[in-house]
Amino acid sequence: MSMRLSFVAAAFAVSLAGCASTGDKLAPEPVNRNPYPSTYRAYPGVPTLLRGATVLDGEGGRIDGGDVLLVDGKIQAVGQGLSAPAGAVVIDAAGKYVTPGVIDIHSHLGDYPSPAVQAHDDGNEATAPARPEVWAEHSVWPQDPGFSRALANGGVTSLQVLPGSANLFGGRSVVLKNVPARTVQGMKFPGAPYGLKMACGENPKRVYGSKGQMPSTRMGNIAVTRQTWLQAQAYKRKWDRYEREGGDMPDRDLAMDTLRGVLAGEILVQNHCYRADEMANMIDLSKEMGYKITAFHHAVESYKIADLLAREGICSAMWADWYGFKMEAYDAIPENVALVDRAGACAIVHSDDPNGIQRLYQEAGKAMASGRRAGMPITEEHAWTWLSANPARALGIFDRVGSLKPGKMADVVLWNGNPFSTYTRPERVWIDGALMYDANNPRLRPVSDFELGQTGQGDVK
């Protein structure tokens, strides 16, 4: 053996001996926690000044005869008597309202698209009560005509698409910007946290009880949920130790990856739950297992525990007046939103419906009117927080959208009248400062590829 080879062999032997004697472990390999990143790019816009409108800023502020200036995709200024930069489009908005875009925290557009046929039924992976490994975005069909309807008819600029509620753990949700795109990643709100859809109550016990499986009762719901979180805690401990100390990489489990993200505070829990007693049970369970509930969805009995929800910092996403369509909805009242709000809790008006998403502003108007009839002096500017600031907070994106504050994304709606009226419609809608809908311009009325249909080759001119 040459002197050079002898030296290399000796050095290698010493290095092995050193590893053996010191107990060094292999350095941990990084795991890609964002394998499907957003490819969203804002559409091009031009500087725009909306002048002389009633401005509801989304955080409870109001300016009568106010101006809103959009520049480079952002809100640049809000006030009165603003000057337009050179080349800006100036819109006379006198007699009209300007608000932040509507944010729907609970939608199934794309996962249950139109037309509603079995081939498009992609919202529930109802093959086991715990399916946190599935991701709603992998079912979203970007050509769903519901997206453009929500934009043009409802002024919806962002939305959370969730899996359904057949399962105790339904999977990950995704937050989208409501823009036309060829792929769901092209719609994905950049940097928005994922959500975990959980459910309690009638749906999981009905779906699996009818199959002769567990859960078939509410106590079964809680038991299966607790057992699943125990598995997630053990998984998290194993991976935390690996990332801290190195060694052999543990086996990946996609379901547990999602739950580990929740336990780490990276993924927000969006919990389908109707009854007050069940919401209280889920709060207790979350404390036992070490995670935070961000929002209860549907939450028709939130008014019964509004003080508890305020104390725990948990939002309620609610309908204005849906009730009675199943037993757990029988104690719904039209004052629910207003009573939750009065208690100092986070109140949100949501849709859960492809038609309702087009009228969320009217739903908020109904909730405001119900509160006023019950003696609560709710202002228009405060009621708009139910459609913009509060859902943005519950989605972890309030630093970027949800109000008309300088520096935020210019997601803005110009309404042709009072937006709480059934006679009002969006006149123009901007997303990141780009005019995406104009009721007065047929060229700016988004139509999905599906709606356009196909033209026979012989008809091409």
C-alpha positions as a Markdown table, in Angstrom:
| # | Residue | x | y | z |
|---|---|---|---|---|
| 1 | Met | 0.0 | 0.0 | 0.0 |
| 2 | Ser | 1.4 | 3.4 | -0.9 |
| 3 | Met | 2.1 | 6.0 | 1.8 |
| 4 | Arg | -0.8 | 8.2 | 0.6 |
| 5 | Leu | -3.3 | 5.3 | 0.7 |
| 6 | Ser | -2.1 | 4.3 | 4.1 |
| 7 | Phe | -2.6 | 7.8 | 5.4 |
| 8 | Val | -6.2 | 8.0 | 4.0 |
| 9 | Ala | -7.1 | 4.6 | 5.5 |
| 10 | Ala | -5.7 | 5.6 | 8.9 |
| 11 | Ala | -7.6 | 8.9 | 8.9 |
| 12 | Phe | -10.9 | 7.1 | 8.0 |
| 13 | Ala | -10.3 | 4.6 | 10.8 |
| 14 | Val | -9.7 | 7.4 | 13.3 |
| 15 | Ser | -12.9 | 9.2 | 12.2 |
| 16 | Leu | -15.0 | 6.1 | 12.7 |
| 17 | Ala | -13.4 | 5.5 | 16.0 |
| 18 | Gly | -14.2 | 9.1 | 17.0 |
| 19 | Cys | -17.8 | 8.7 | 16.0 |
| 20 | Ala | -18.1 | 5.5 | 17.9 |
| 21 | Ser | -16.5 | 6.9 | 21.0 |
| 22 | Thr | -18.4 | 10.2 | 21.2 |
| 23 | Gly | -21.8 | 8.9 | 20.1 |
| 24 | Asp | -22.2 | 11.5 | 17.4 |
| 25 | Lys | -25.4 | 11.1 | 15.4 |
| 26 | Leu | -26.2 | 11.9 | 11.8 |
| 27 | Ala | -27.4 | 15.4 | 11.3 |
| 28 | Pro | -31.1 | 15.7 | 10.7 |
| 29 | Glu | -32.2 | 16.0 | 7.1 |
| 30 | Pro | -34.6 | 18.9 | 6.5 |
| 31 | Val | -38.2 | 18.0 | 5.6 |
| 32 | Asn | -40.1 | 20.2 | 3.1 |
| 33 | Arg | -43.1 | 21.5 | 5.0 |
| 34 | Asn | -44.4 | 23.4 | 2.0 |
| 35 | Pro | -44.3 | 21.1 | -0.9 |
| 36 | Tyr | -47.0 | 22.9 | -2.8 |
| 37 | Pro | -46.1 | 26.6 | -2.6 |
| 38 | Ser | -48.2 | 29.4 | -4.0 |
| 39 | Thr | -47.4 | 30.6 | -7.5 |
| 40 | Tyr | -49.9 | 33.5 | -7.3 |
| 41 | Arg | -48.9 | 36.6 | -9.1 |
| 42 | Ala | -51.1 | 39.7 | -8.9 |
| 43 | Tyr | -52.7 | 40.9 | -12.1 |
| 44 | Pro | -51.5 | 44.2 | -13.4 |
| 45 | Gly | -53.3 | 47.3 | -12.2 |
| 46 | Val | -53.0 | 51.1 | -12.5 |
| 47 | Pro | -53.1 | 53.8 | -9.9 |
| 48 | Thr | -56.7 | 54.4 | -9.0 |
| 49 | Leu | -58.4 | 57.0 | -6.8 |
| 50 | Leu | -61.9 | 56.4 | -5.5 |
| 51 | Arg | -63.3 | 59.8 | -4.6 |
| 52 | Gly | -66.2 | 61.0 | -2.4 |
| 53 | Ala | -67.6 | 57.6 | -1.2 |
| 54 | Thr | -68.9 | 56.4 | 2.1 |
| 55 | Val | -65.8 | 54.4 | 3.2 |
| 56 | Leu | -66.1 | 51.5 | 5.7 |
| 57 | Asp | -62.5 | 50.7 | 6.5 |
| 58 | Gly | -63.2 | 47.1 | 7.7 |
| 59 | Glu | -61.9 | 47.7 | 11.3 |
| 60 | Gly | -64.9 | 49.7 | 12.4 |
| 61 | Gly | -64.0 | 53.1 | 11.0 |
| 62 | Arg | -66.1 | 55.2 | 8.7 |
| 63 | Ile | -65.4 | 58.2 | 6.5 |
| 64 | Asp | -68.3 | 60.0 | 4.8 |
| 65 | Gly | -67.2 | 61.7 | 1.6 |
| 66 | Gly | -63.9 | 59.7 | 1.8 |
| 67 | Asp | -61.2 | 58.8 | -0.7 |
| 68 | Val | -59.2 | 55.6 | -1.2 |
| 69 | Leu | -56.0 | 55.6 | -3.3 |
| 70 | Leu | -54.7 | 52.4 | -4.7 |
| 71 | Val | -51.1 | 52.3 | -6.0 |
| 72 | Asp | -48.8 | 49.4 | -6.9 |
| 73 | Gly | -51.3 | 46.9 | -5.7 |
| 74 | Lys | -51.5 | 48.4 | -2.2 |
| 75 | Ile | -53.7 | 50.8 | -0.3 |
| 76 | Gln | -51.6 | 53.9 | -0.3 |
| 77 | Ala | -53.9 | 56.3 | 1.5 |
| 78 | Val | -57.4 | 56.7 | 2.9 |
| 79 | Gly | -58.9 | 60.0 | 3.9 |
| 80 | Gln | -60.5 | 63.1 | 2.4 |
| 81 | Gly | -59.3 | 65.4 | -0.3 |
| 82 | Leu | -56.6 | 63.0 | -1.6 |
| 83 | Ser | -54.7 | 64.0 | -4.7 |
| 84 | Ala | -54.4 | 61.6 | -7.6 |
| 85 | Pro | -50.9 | 60.8 | -8.9 |
| 86 | Ala | -50.1 | 61.4 | -12.6 |
| 87 | Gly | -51.8 | 59.0 | -14.9 |
| 88 | Ala | -54.2 | 57.7 | -12.2 |
| 89 | Val | -57.8 | 56.6 | -12.9 |
| 90 | Val | -60.1 | 58.8 | -10.9 |
| 91 | Ile | -63.6 | 57.4 | -10.1 |
| 92 | Asp | -66.4 | 59.6 | -8.8 |
| 93 | Ala | -67.8 | 57.4 | -6.0 |
| 94 | Ala | -70.2 | 59.9 | -4.5 |
| 95 | Gly | -73.4 | 58.2 | -3.2 |
| 96 | Lys | -71.6 | 54.9 | -3.2 |
| 97 | Tyr | -69.8 | 52.8 | -0.7 |
| 98 | Val | -66.2 | 51.5 | -0.6 |
| 99 | Thr | -65.2 | 48.6 | 1.6 |
| 100 | Pro | -62.5 | 46.0 | 1.8 |
| 101 | Gly | -63.2 | 42.9 | -0.2 |
| 102 | Val | -65.4 | 40.3 | 1.4 |
| 103 | Ile | -63.5 | 37.3 | 2.9 |
| 104 | Asp | -65.5 | 34.0 | 3.3 |
| 105 | Ile | -63.9 | 31.9 | 6.0 |
| 106 | His | -66.1 | 28.8 | 5.1 |
| 107 | Ser | -66.4 | 27.8 | 1.5 |
| 108 | His | -66.4 | 24.6 | -0.5 |
| 109 | Leu | -66.0 | 26.2 | -3.9 |
| 110 | Gly | -63.8 | 24.1 | -6.2 |
| 111 | Asp | -64.3 | 21.0 | -4.0 |
| 112 | Tyr | -68.0 | 20.9 | -4.5 |
| 113 | Pro | -68.1 | 22.9 | -7.8 |
| 114 | Ser | -71.0 | 23.6 | -10.2 |
| 115 | Pro | -72.5 | 21.7 | -11.8 |
| 116 | Ala | -73.1 | 19.6 | -8.7 |
| 117 | Val | -72.7 | 16.1 | -10.1 |
| 118 | Gln | -71.2 | 13.0 | -8.4 |
| 119 | Ala | -68.0 | 13.3 | -10.5 |
| 120 | His | -67.3 | 16.6 | -8.8 |
| 121 | Asp | -68.1 | 15.4 | -5.3 |
| 122 | Asp | -64.6 | 15.8 | -3.8 |
| 123 | Gly | -65.0 | 17.4 | -0.4 |
| 124 | Asn | -65.2 | 14.5 | 2.0 |
| 125 | Glu | -62.7 | 11.6 | 2.1 |
| 126 | Ala | -65.3 | 9.6 | 4.1 |
| 127 | Thr | -63.3 | 6.4 | 4.4 |
| 128 | Ala | -62.2 | 6.8 | 8.0 |
| 129 | Pro | -63.2 | 9.3 | 10.8 |
| 130 | Ala | -59.7 | 10.7 | 11.0 |
| 131 | Arg | -58.2 | 11.8 | 7.6 |
| 132 | Pro | -55.9 | 14.8 | 8.4 |
| 133 | Glu | -53.6 | 13.7 | 5.6 |
| 134 | Val | -55.9 | 14.9 | 2.8 |
| 135 | Trp | -55.6 | 18.5 | 1.6 |
| 136 | Ala | -58.6 | 20.4 | 0.2 |
| 137 | Glu | -56.4 | 22.1 | -2.5 |
| 138 | His | -55.9 | 18.7 | -4.2 |
| 139 | Ser | -59.6 | 18.7 | -5.0 |
| 140 | Val | -60.1 | 22.3 | -6.0 |
| 141 | Trp | -61.2 | 22.7 | -9.6 |
| 142 | Pro | -60.1 | 26.3 | -10.6 |
| 143 | Gln | -62.7 | 26.3 | -13.4 |
| 144 | Asp | -65.6 | 26.2 | -10.9 |
| 145 | Pro | -68.0 | 29.0 | -12.1 |
| 146 | Gly | -68.7 | 29.7 | -8.5 |
| 147 | Phe | -65.5 | 31.6 | -8.1 |
| 148 | Ser | -66.5 | 34.3 | -10.7 |
| 149 | Arg | -70.0 | 34.4 | -9.3 |
| 150 | Ala | -68.7 | 35.1 | -5.8 |
| 151 | Leu | -66.5 | 37.8 | -7.2 |
| 152 | Ala | -69.0 | 39.6 | -9.4 |
| 153 | Asn | -72.1 | 39.1 | -7.3 |
| 154 | Gly | -70.6 | 39.0 | -3.8 |
| 155 | Gly | -67.5 | 41.1 | -3.8 |
| 156 | Val | -65.5 | 38.1 | -2.4 |
| 157 | Thr | -61.8 | 38.6 | -2.9 |
| 158 | Ser | -60.4 | 35.9 | -0.6 |
| 159 | Leu | -61.9 | 32.6 | 0.7 |
| 160 | Gln | -61.0 | 29.6 | 2.7 |
| 161 | Val | -61.8 | 26.3 | 1.0 |
| 162 | Leu | -62.4 | 23.5 | 3.5 |
| 163 | Pro | -63.0 | 19.7 | 3.3 |
| 164 | Gly | -66.4 | 18.7 | 4.4 |
| 165 | Ser | -67.6 | 17.6 | 7.8 |
| 166 | Ala | -68.1 | 13.9 | 7.4 |
| 167 | Asn | -65.0 | 13.2 | 9.4 |
| 168 | Leu | -63.7 | 14.2 | 12.9 |
| 169 | Phe | -60.5 | 15.2 | 11.1 |
| 170 | Gly | -61.4 | 16.3 | 7.6 |
| 171 | Gly | -58.0 | 17.4 | 6.4 |
| 172 | Arg | -56.2 | 20.7 | 5.5 |
| 173 | Ser | -58.0 | 23.8 | 4.2 |
| 174 | Val | -56.5 | 26.3 | 1.8 |
| 175 | Val | -56.9 | 30.1 | 1.5 |
| 176 | Leu | -57.3 | 31.4 | -2.0 |
| 177 | Lys | -57.3 | 34.8 | -3.7 |
| 178 | Asn | -60.4 | 34.9 | -5.9 |
| 179 | Val | -58.7 | 35.3 | -9.2 |
| 180 | Pro | -58.8 | 33.2 | -12.4 |
| 181 | Ala | -55.9 | 30.8 | -12.7 |
| 182 | Arg | -55.0 | 27.6 | -14.5 |
| 183 | Thr | -54.0 | 25.9 | -11.2 |
| 184 | Val | -55.0 | 26.1 | -7.6 |
| 185 | Gln | -51.5 | 27.1 | -6.7 |
| 186 | Gly | -52.0 | 30.1 | -8.9 |
| 187 | Met | -54.9 | 31.1 | -6.7 |
| 188 | Lys | -53.2 | 30.2 | -3.4 |
| 189 | Phe | -52.9 | 33.2 | -1.0 |
| 190 | Pro | -49.1 | 33.6 | -0.6 |
| 191 | Gly | -48.0 | 32.9 | 3.0 |
| 192 | Ala | -51.4 | 32.1 | 4.4 |
| 193 | Pro | -51.4 | 29.4 | 7.1 |
| 194 | Tyr | -53.1 | 26.1 | 6.4 |
| 195 | Gly | -56.1 | 25.2 | 8.4 |
| 196 | Leu | -57.2 | 21.9 | 9.9 |
| 197 | Lys | -60.9 | 21.1 | 9.4 |
| 198 | Met | -62.3 | 19.3 | 12.4 |
| 199 | Ala | -65.9 | 18.4 | 13.1 |
| 200 | Cys | -68.1 | 17.3 | 16.0 |
| 201 | Gly | -71.7 | 16.6 | 16.4 |
| 202 | Glu | -74.2 | 14.8 | 14.1 |
| 203 | Asn | -72.2 | 14.4 | 10.9 |
| 204 | Pro | -69.3 | 12.1 | 11.9 |
| 205 | Lys | -71.5 | 9.9 | 14.2 |
| 206 | Arg | -74.1 | 9.6 | 11.4 |
| 207 | Val | -71.6 | 8.8 | 8.7 |
| 208 | Tyr | -69.7 | 6.2 | 10.6 |
| 209 | Gly | -72.5 | 4.9 | 12.8 |
| 210 | Ser | -74.5 | 4.1 | 9.6 |
| 211 | Lys | -71.5 | 1.9 | 8.6 |
| 212 | Gly | -71.4 | 0.1 | 11.9 |
| 213 | Gln | -68.2 | 1.8 | 12.8 |
| 214 | Met | -67.0 | 4.0 | 15.6 |
| 215 | Pro | -67.9 | 6.8 | 16.2 |
| 216 | Ser | -71.7 | 6.3 | 16.4 |
| 217 | Thr | -72.3 | 8.6 | 19.4 |
| 218 | Arg | -71.1 | 11.9 | 20.6 |
| 219 | Met | -69.0 | 10.2 | 23.3 |
| 220 | Gly | -67.5 | 8.1 | 20.4 |
| 221 | Asn | -66.6 | 11.4 | 18.6 |
| 222 | Ile | -64.6 | 12.6 | 21.6 |
| 223 | Ala | -62.9 | 9.3 | 22.2 |
| 224 | Val | -61.7 | 8.9 | 18.6 |
| 225 | Thr | -60.6 | 12.5 | 18.6 |
| 226 | Arg | -58.6 | 12.1 | 21.8 |
| 227 | Gln | -56.9 | 8.9 | 20.7 |
| 228 | Thr | -55.8 | 10.5 | 17.4 |
| 229 | Trp | -54.3 | 13.5 | 19.3 |
| 230 | Leu | -52.4 | 11.1 | 21.6 |
| 231 | Gln | -50.8 | 9.5 | 18.5 |
| 232 | Ala | -50.0 | 13.0 | 17.2 |
| 233 | Gln | -48.3 | 14.0 | 20.5 |
| 234 | Ala | -46.1 | 10.9 | 20.3 |
| 235 | Tyr | -45.3 | 11.6 | 16.7 |
| 236 | Lys | -44.3 | 15.2 | 17.5 |
| 237 | Arg | -42.1 | 14.1 | 20.3 |
| 238 | Lys | -40.2 | 11.7 | 18.0 |
| 239 | Trp | -39.7 | 14.2 | 15.3 |
| 240 | Asp | -38.8 | 17.0 | 17.7 |
| 241 | Arg | -36.1 | 14.8 | 19.2 |
| 242 | Tyr | -34.8 | 13.9 | 15.7 |
| 243 | Glu | -34.6 | 17.6 | 14.6 |
| 244 | Arg | -32.9 | 18.5 | 17.9 |
| 245 | Glu | -30.4 | 15.6 | 18.1 |
| 246 | Gly | -30.2 | 14.0 | 14.7 |
| 247 | Gly | -29.9 | 10.2 | 14.2 |
| 248 | Asp | -32.1 | 8.0 | 12.1 |
| 249 | Met | -34.9 | 9.8 | 10.5 |
| 250 | Pro | -38.3 | 8.6 | 11.8 |
| 251 | Asp | -40.9 | 7.3 | 9.3 |
| 252 | Arg | -43.1 | 10.0 | 7.8 |
| 253 | Asp | -46.8 | 9.9 | 8.4 |
| 254 | Leu | -48.8 | 12.4 | 6.4 |
| 255 | Ala | -51.8 | 12.4 | 8.8 |
| 256 | Met | -49.5 | 13.0 | 11.8 |
| 257 | Asp | -47.5 | 15.7 | 9.8 |
| 258 | Thr | -50.7 | 17.8 | 9.7 |
| 259 | Leu | -51.5 | 17.3 | 13.4 |
| 260 | Arg | -47.9 | 18.0 | 14.4 |
| 261 | Gly | -48.2 | 21.3 | 12.5 |
| 262 | Val | -51.3 | 22.1 | 14.6 |
| 263 | Leu | -49.5 | 21.2 | 17.9 |
| 264 | Ala | -46.6 | 23.5 | 16.7 |
| 265 | Gly | -49.0 | 26.4 | 16.1 |
| 266 | Glu | -48.4 | 26.4 | 12.4 |
| 267 | Ile | -51.8 | 25.1 | 11.3 |
| 268 | Leu | -55.0 | 26.8 | 12.5 |
| 269 | Val | -57.9 | 24.6 | 13.7 |
| 270 | Gln | -61.2 | 25.4 | 12.0 |
| 271 | Asn | -63.8 | 23.4 | 14.0 |
| 272 | His | -67.3 | 22.6 | 12.6 |
| 273 | Cys | -69.5 | 22.6 | 15.7 |
| 274 | Tyr | -73.1 | 23.6 | 16.3 |
| 275 | Arg | -74.1 | 23.1 | 20.0 |
| 276 | Ala | -72.8 | 25.1 | 22.9 |
| 277 | Asp | -72.1 | 22.0 | 25.0 |
| 278 | Glu | -70.0 | 20.4 | 22.3 |
| 279 | Met | -68.0 | 23.6 | 21.7 |
| 280 | Ala | -67.2 | 23.6 | 25.4 |
| 281 | Asn | -66.2 | 20.0 | 25.2 |
| 282 | Met | -63.9 | 20.8 | 22.3 |
| 283 | Ile | -62.3 | 23.6 | 24.2 |
| 284 | Asp | -61.6 | 21.3 | 27.1 |
| 285 | Leu | -60.1 | 18.7 | 24.7 |
| 286 | Ser | -57.9 | 21.3 | 23.0 |
| 287 | Lys | -56.4 | 22.3 | 26.4 |
| 288 | Glu | -55.8 | 18.6 | 27.3 |
| 289 | Met | -54.0 | 17.9 | 24.0 |
| 290 | Gly | -52.1 | 21.2 | 23.7 |
| 291 | Tyr | -53.6 | 23.0 | 20.7 |
| 292 | Lys | -55.6 | 26.2 | 20.1 |
| 293 | Ile | -59.0 | 26.4 | 18.4 |
| 294 | Thr | -59.1 | 29.3 | 16.0 |
| 295 | Ala | -62.7 | 29.3 | 15.1 |
| 296 | Phe | -65.9 | 27.3 | 15.5 |
| 297 | His | -67.9 | 27.1 | 12.3 |
| 298 | His | -71.7 | 27.2 | 12.0 |
| 299 | Ala | -71.7 | 27.7 | 15.7 |
| 300 | Val | -75.5 | 28.3 | 15.9 |
| 301 | Glu | -75.4 | 28.2 | 19.8 |
| 302 | Ser | -72.4 | 30.4 | 20.3 |
| 303 | Tyr | -74.7 | 33.0 | 21.9 |
| 304 | Lys | -75.1 | 30.6 | 24.9 |
| 305 | Ile | -71.3 | 30.6 | 25.6 |
| 306 | Ala | -70.3 | 34.0 | 24.1 |
| 307 | Asp | -68.4 | 35.0 | 27.3 |
| 308 | Leu | -66.4 | 31.7 | 27.2 |
| 309 | Leu | -65.6 | 32.3 | 23.6 |
| 310 | Ala | -64.5 | 35.8 | 24.3 |
| 311 | Arg | -62.3 | 34.7 | 27.2 |
| 312 | Glu | -60.7 | 31.9 | 25.1 |
| 313 | Gly | -60.1 | 34.2 | 22.1 |
| 314 | Ile | -62.1 | 31.9 | 19.7 |
| 315 | Cys | -64.0 | 33.2 | 16.7 |
| 316 | Ser | -67.4 | 32.0 | 15.7 |
| 317 | Ala | -68.2 | 31.8 | 12.0 |
| 318 | Met | -72.0 | 31.9 | 11.7 |
| 319 | Trp | -75.0 | 32.2 | 9.4 |
| 320 | Ala | -77.4 | 35.1 | 9.8 |
| 321 | Asp | -80.5 | 33.0 | 10.3 |
| 322 | Trp | -80.2 | 29.4 | 9.2 |
| 323 | Tyr | -81.9 | 27.1 | 11.6 |
| 324 | Gly | -83.9 | 23.9 | 12.0 |
| 325 | Phe | -82.5 | 21.9 | 9.2 |
| 326 | Lys | -81.2 | 19.2 | 11.6 |
| 327 | Met | -81.6 | 18.7 | 15.4 |
| 328 | Glu | -78.3 | 20.4 | 16.3 |
| 329 | Ala | -79.5 | 23.6 | 14.5 |
| 330 | Tyr | -82.9 | 23.9 | 16.4 |
| 331 | Asp | -81.7 | 26.4 | 19.0 |
| 332 | Ala | -80.3 | 28.8 | 16.4 |
| 333 | Ile | -81.6 | 32.3 | 16.7 |
| 334 | Pro | -81.2 | 35.4 | 14.4 |
| 335 | Glu | -79.5 | 37.4 | 17.1 |
| 336 | Asn | -76.6 | 34.9 | 17.4 |
| 337 | Val | -74.1 | 37.0 | 15.5 |
| 338 | Ala | -75.0 | 40.2 | 17.4 |
| 339 | Leu | -74.9 | 38.6 | 20.8 |
| 340 | Val | -71.5 | 37.0 | 20.2 |
| 341 | Asp | -70.2 | 40.4 | 19.1 |
| 342 | Arg | -71.7 | 42.2 | 22.1 |
| 343 | Ala | -69.9 | 39.8 | 24.4 |
| 344 | Gly | -66.6 | 41.0 | 22.9 |
| 345 | Ala | -66.0 | 37.7 | 21.0 |
| 346 | Cys | -64.9 | 37.5 | 17.4 |
| 347 | Ala | -68.0 | 37.3 | 15.2 |
| 348 | Ile | -67.9 | 36.3 | 11.5 |
| 349 | Val | -70.6 | 35.8 | 8.9 |
| 350 | His | -69.8 | 32.9 | 6.6 |
| 351 | Ser | -71.5 | 31.1 | 3.7 |
| 352 | Asp | -70.9 | 27.3 | 3.5 |
| 353 | Asp | -72.9 | 27.6 | 0.3 |
| 354 | Pro | -72.2 | 28.4 | -3.4 |
| 355 | Asn | -75.2 | 30.7 | -3.6 |
| 356 | Gly | -74.8 | 32.2 | -0.1 |
| 357 | Ile | -71.3 | 33.3 | -0.8 |
| 358 | Gln | -72.8 | 35.7 | -3.4 |
| 359 | Arg | -74.9 | 37.4 | -0.8 |
| 360 | Leu | -72.7 | 37.5 | 2.4 |
| 361 | Tyr | -73.1 | 41.3 | 2.5 |
| 362 | Gln | -76.9 | 40.9 | 2.7 |
| 363 | Glu | -76.4 | 38.1 | 5.3 |
| 364 | Ala | -74.4 | 40.6 | 7.4 |
| 365 | Gly | -77.2 | 43.1 | 6.9 |
| 366 | Lys | -79.8 | 40.7 | 8.3 |
| 367 | Ala | -77.6 | 39.9 | 11.3 |
| 368 | Met | -77.2 | 43.6 | 11.9 |
| 369 | Ala | -80.9 | 44.2 | 11.7 |
| 370 | Ser | -81.7 | 41.4 | 14.1 |
| 371 | Gly | -79.3 | 42.8 | 16.6 |
| 372 | Arg | -80.8 | 46.3 | 16.3 |
| 373 | Arg | -84.3 | 44.9 | 16.8 |
| 374 | Ala | -83.0 | 43.3 | 20.0 |
| 375 | Gly | -81.7 | 46.7 | 21.2 |
| 376 | Met | -78.1 | 46.5 | 20.2 |
| 377 | Pro | -77.0 | 49.7 | 18.4 |
| 378 | Ile | -74.8 | 48.1 | 15.7 |
| 379 | Thr | -73.3 | 50.5 | 13.2 |
| 380 | Glu | -72.7 | 49.7 | 9.5 |
| 381 | Glu | -69.0 | 50.3 | 9.9 |
| 382 | His | -68.8 | 47.8 | 12.8 |
| 383 | Ala | -70.9 | 45.2 | 11.0 |
| 384 | Trp | -68.4 | 45.1 | 8.2 |
| 385 | Thr | -65.8 | 43.7 | 10.5 |
| 386 | Trp | -67.8 | 40.5 | 10.4 |
| 387 | Leu | -66.9 | 40.2 | 6.7 |
| 388 | Ser | -63.4 | 41.4 | 6.5 |
| 389 | Ala | -61.2 | 42.1 | 9.6 |
| 390 | Asn | -62.5 | 39.2 | 11.7 |
| 391 | Pro | -62.3 | 36.5 | 9.1 |
| 392 | Ala | -58.8 | 37.8 | 8.1 |
| 393 | Arg | -57.7 | 37.5 | 11.7 |
| 394 | Ala | -59.1 | 34.0 | 11.9 |
| 395 | Leu | -57.2 | 33.0 | 8.8 |
| 396 | Gly | -53.9 | 34.5 | 9.9 |
| 397 | Ile | -53.8 | 37.1 | 7.1 |
| 398 | Phe | -54.9 | 40.3 | 8.8 |
| 399 | Asp | -51.5 | 41.8 | 8.5 |
| 400 | Arg | -52.1 | 41.8 | 4.7 |
| 401 | Val | -55.8 | 42.1 | 4.1 |
| 402 | Gly | -59.1 | 42.7 | 5.8 |
| 403 | Ser | -59.1 | 46.5 | 6.1 |
| 404 | Leu | -58.4 | 49.6 | 4.1 |
| 405 | Lys | -55.1 | 50.5 | 5.8 |
| 406 | Pro | -52.0 | 51.9 | 4.0 |
| 407 | Gly | -49.7 | 49.1 | 3.0 |
| 408 | Lys | -52.2 | 46.3 | 2.8 |
| 409 | Met | -53.2 | 44.5 | -0.3 |
| 410 | Ala | -55.6 | 46.6 | -2.3 |
| 411 | Asp | -58.6 | 44.1 | -2.2 |
| 412 | Val | -61.4 | 46.7 | -2.6 |
| 413 | Val | -65.1 | 46.8 | -3.6 |
| 414 | Leu | -67.0 | 49.8 | -4.9 |
| 415 | Trp | -70.7 | 49.1 | -4.3 |
| 416 | Asn | -73.4 | 50.9 | -6.3 |
| 417 | Gly | -75.3 | 51.7 | -3.1 |
| 418 | Asn | -75.5 | 50.7 | 0.6 |
| 419 | Pro | -73.9 | 47.2 | 0.7 |
| 420 | Phe | -76.3 | 46.0 | 3.4 |
| 421 | Ser | -79.3 | 46.5 | 1.0 |
| 422 | Thr | -80.8 | 43.7 | -1.1 |
| 423 | Tyr | -80.8 | 46.2 | -4.0 |
| 424 | Thr | -77.1 | 46.8 | -4.0 |
| 425 | Arg | -74.5 | 45.0 | -6.1 |
| 426 | Pro | -70.7 | 45.3 | -6.6 |
| 427 | Glu | -69.9 | 47.9 | -9.2 |
| 428 | Arg | -66.2 | 47.2 | -9.4 |
| 429 | Val | -63.9 | 44.8 | -7.6 |
| 430 | Trp | -60.1 | 45.1 | -7.3 |
| 431 | Ile | -57.7 | 42.4 | -6.1 |
| 432 | Asp | -54.2 | 43.6 | -5.3 |
| 433 | Gly | -55.0 | 46.8 | -7.1 |
| 434 | Ala | -56.0 | 45.1 | -10.3 |
| 435 | Leu | -59.6 | 45.7 | -11.6 |
| 436 | Met | -61.0 | 42.2 | -11.8 |
| 437 | Tyr | -64.7 | 43.0 | -12.3 |
| 438 | Asp | -66.5 | 46.0 | -13.7 |
| 439 | Ala | -70.3 | 45.9 | -14.0 |
| 440 | Asn | -70.1 | 48.5 | -16.7 |
| 441 | Asn | -67.5 | 46.7 | -18.9 |
| 442 | Pro | -68.5 | 43.3 | -20.4 |
| 443 | Arg | -64.8 | 42.6 | -20.9 |
| 444 | Leu | -64.2 | 42.7 | -17.2 |
| 445 | Arg | -66.7 | 40.0 | -16.1 |
| 446 | Pro | -64.7 | 36.8 | -15.5 |
| 447 | Val | -66.1 | 33.7 | -17.1 |
| 448 | Ser | -64.4 | 30.3 | -16.4 |
| 449 | Asp | -63.2 | 28.1 | -19.2 |
| 450 | Phe | -65.9 | 25.6 | -18.3 |
| 451 | Glu | -68.6 | 28.2 | -19.0 |
| 452 | Leu | -67.0 | 29.2 | -22.3 |
| 453 | Gly | -67.5 | 25.7 | -23.6 |
| 454 | Gln | -65.9 | 24.3 | -26.8 |
| 455 | Thr | -66.2 | 25.4 | -30.4 |
| 456 | Gly | -66.3 | 22.9 | -33.1 |
| 457 | Gln | -63.3 | 23.1 | -35.5 |
| 458 | Gly | -65.7 | 24.0 | -38.4 |
| 459 | Asp | -66.9 | 27.0 | -36.6 |
| 460 | Val | -63.5 | 28.6 | -36.1 |
| 461 | Lys | -63.1 | 31.8 | -38.0 |
